[in-house]
């Protein structure tokens, strides 16, 4: 990290990694190159090509 440099990080309301992992659906803020990413999760169908699975498999 450096002052003025873009950051990639995830911010969450947890005091420890254990608390964060205990609630995988908890809200979080994702920064990529210093910009907040869209918080909407993709539909599972859009991920099928990445996993090699198809619906109903």
MDAnalysis code that builds the backbone (N, CA, C; Angstrom):
import MDAnalysis as mda
import numpy as np

u = mda.Universe.empty(171, n_residues=57, atom_resindex=np.repeat(np.arange(57), 3), trajectory=True)
u.add_TopologyAttr("name", ["N", "CA", "C"] * 57)
u.add_TopologyAttr("resid", np.arange(1, 58))
u.add_TopologyAttr("resname", ["UNK", "UNK", "UNK", "UNK", "UNK", "UNK", "UNK", "UNK", "UNK", "UNK", "UNK", "UNK", "UNK", "UNK", "UNK", "UNK", "UNK", "UNK", "UNK", "UNK", "UNK", "UNK", "UNK", "UNK", "UNK", "UNK", "UNK", "UNK", "UNK", "UNK", "UNK", "UNK", "UNK", "UNK", "UNK", "UNK", "UNK", "UNK", "UNK", "UNK", "UNK", "UNK", "UNK", "UNK", "UNK", "UNK", "UNK", "UNK", "UNK", "UNK", "UNK", "UNK", "UNK", "UNK", "UNK", "UNK", "UNK"])
u.atoms.positions = np.array([
    [0.827, -1.178, 0.000],
    [0.000, 0.000, 0.000],
    [0.872, 1.241, 0.000],
    [0.365, 2.250, -0.697],
    [1.075, 3.524, -0.731],
    [0.057, 4.656, -0.788],
    [0.394, 5.774, -0.224],
    [-0.498, 6.929, -0.234],
    [-0.772, 7.337, -1.674],
    [-2.062, 7.460, -2.010],
    [-2.469, 7.872, -3.346],
    [-2.533, 6.756, -4.365],
    [-2.093, 5.556, -4.015],
    [-2.138, 4.425, -4.939],
    [-3.509, 3.763, -4.887],
    [-3.992, 3.211, -6.019],
    [-5.276, 2.515, -6.004],
    [-5.191, 1.255, -5.150],
    [-6.313, 0.901, -4.528],
    [-6.320, -0.248, -3.618],
    [-7.317, -1.304, -4.074],
    [-6.983, -2.563, -3.851],
    [-7.894, -3.690, -4.011],
    [-8.085, -4.271, -2.621],
    [-9.310, -4.206, -2.113],
    [-9.557, -4.736, -0.775],
    [-11.036, -4.995, -0.562],
    [-11.326, -5.719, 0.514],
    [-12.699, -6.015, 0.921],
    [-12.875, -5.500, 2.338],
    [-13.919, -4.700, 2.550],
    [-14.239, -4.206, 3.882],
    [-15.489, -4.893, 4.395],
    [-15.461, -5.323, 5.650],
    [-16.617, -6.010, 6.222],
    [-16.768, -5.642, 7.687],
    [-17.993, -5.800, 8.186],
    [-18.283, -5.496, 9.589],
    [-18.040, -6.746, 10.424],
    [-16.793, -7.027, 10.708],
    [-16.417, -8.177, 11.531],
    [-15.143, -7.811, 12.285],
    [-15.017, -8.356, 13.486],
    [-13.830, -8.060, 14.295],
    [-12.698, -9.033, 14.043],
    [-13.009, -10.142, 13.365],
    [-11.983, -11.147, 13.102],
    [-12.371, -11.934, 11.857],
    [-11.420, -12.695, 11.329],
    [-11.708, -13.549, 10.179],
    [-12.754, -14.592, 10.540],
    [-12.737, -15.081, 11.772],
    [-13.730, -16.072, 12.210],
    [-15.138, -15.503, 12.140],
    [-15.323, -14.273, 12.604],
    [-16.644, -13.648, 12.530],
    [-17.073, -13.460, 11.075],
    [-16.153, -13.068, 10.230],
    [-16.472, -12.877, 8.818],
    [-16.882, -14.194, 8.166],
    [-16.134, -15.260, 8.417],
    [-16.424, -16.557, 7.811],
    [-17.679, -17.201, 8.377],
    [-18.066, -16.832, 9.589],
    [-19.266, -17.395, 10.204],
    [-20.535, -16.891, 9.526],
    [-20.436, -15.786, 8.818],
    [-21.596, -15.205, 8.129],
    [-21.221, -14.909, 6.677],
    [-21.171, -15.943, 5.837],
    [-20.716, -15.736, 4.459],
    [-21.611, -14.813, 3.637],
    [-22.863, -14.627, 4.050],
    [-23.755, -13.737, 3.317],
    [-23.748, -12.319, 3.820],
    [-22.868, -12.018, 4.756],
    [-22.825, -10.678, 5.348],
    [-22.420, -9.637, 4.304],
    [-22.919, -8.425, 4.498],
    [-22.580, -7.349, 3.571],
    [-21.092, -7.044, 3.621],
    [-20.583, -6.639, 2.487],
    [-19.183, -6.253, 2.386],
    [-19.041, -5.206, 1.291],
    [-17.985, -4.453, 1.341],
    [-17.678, -3.464, 0.312],
    [-16.399, -3.920, -0.370],
    [-16.449, -4.022, -1.696],
    [-15.291, -4.469, -2.460],
    [-14.753, -3.289, -3.264],
    [-13.467, -3.014, -3.075],
    [-12.787, -1.973, -3.847],
    [-11.821, -2.636, -4.814],
    [-11.897, -2.252, -6.078],
    [-10.951, -2.728, -7.090],
    [-10.356, -1.489, -7.735],
    [-9.053, -1.350, -7.674],
    [-8.350, -0.171, -8.185],
    [-8.914, 1.107, -7.576],
    [-9.296, 1.020, -6.302],
    [-9.789, 2.180, -5.585],
    [-11.240, 2.541, -5.839],
    [-11.952, 1.752, -6.652],
    [-13.347, 2.026, -6.982],
    [-14.242, 0.953, -6.373],
    [-15.394, 1.367, -5.816],
    [-16.350, 0.417, -5.242],
    [-17.000, -0.365, -6.375],
    [-16.990, -1.704, -6.255],
    [-17.628, -2.560, -7.256],
    [-19.116, -2.670, -6.992],
    [-19.878, -2.998, -8.037],
    [-21.311, -3.244, -7.917],
    [-21.516, -4.405, -6.959],
    [-22.410, -4.236, -5.997],
    [-22.618, -5.246, -4.961],
    [-23.537, -6.382, -5.403],
    [-24.147, -6.295, -6.580],
    [-25.079, -7.332, -7.027],
    [-24.318, -8.602, -7.406],
    [-24.787, -9.730, -6.885],
    [-24.180, -11.012, -7.237],
    [-24.703, -11.473, -8.589],
    [-23.888, -12.171, -9.380],
    [-24.354, -12.656, -10.679],
    [-25.316, -13.828, -10.507],
    [-26.178, -14.041, -11.505],
    [-27.039, -15.218, -11.505],
    [-26.162, -16.456, -11.641],
    [-26.616, -17.573, -11.072],
    [-25.845, -18.811, -11.173],
    [-25.625, -19.214, -12.630],
    [-26.610, -18.963, -13.499],
    [-26.484, -19.346, -14.908],
    [-25.278, -18.683, -15.567],
    [-24.963, -17.467, -15.164],
    [-23.820, -16.785, -15.772],
    [-22.494, -17.393, -15.324],
    [-22.517, -18.180, -14.262],
    [-21.298, -18.812, -13.752],
    [-21.096, -20.226, -14.286],
    [-22.106, -20.783, -14.983],
    [-22.019, -22.160, -15.470],
    [-20.797, -22.392, -16.346],
    [-20.500, -21.464, -17.255],
    [-19.351, -21.636, -18.144],
    [-18.037, -21.678, -17.371],
    [-17.977, -20.981, -16.265],
    [-16.755, -20.960, -15.464],
    [-16.534, -22.262, -14.713],
    [-17.633, -22.897, -14.292],
    [-17.514, -24.111, -13.488],
    [-17.620, -25.383, -14.315],
    [-18.042, -25.265, -15.580],
    [-18.218, -26.444, -16.417],
    [-19.510, -27.180, -16.145],
    [-20.391, -26.600, -15.339],
    [-21.664, -27.230, -15.009],
    [-22.778, -26.617, -15.832],
    [-23.870, -27.370, -15.929],
    [-25.078, -26.860, -16.561],
    [-26.220, -27.009, -15.580],
    [-27.322, -26.321, -15.834],
    [-28.474, -26.374, -14.934],
    [-28.943, -27.808, -14.767],
    [-29.249, -28.184, -13.551],
    [-29.747, -29.525, -13.259],
    [-28.661, -30.577, -13.152],
    [-27.407, -30.210, -13.304],
    [-26.320, -31.196, -13.248],
    [-25.917, -31.479, -11.824],
])
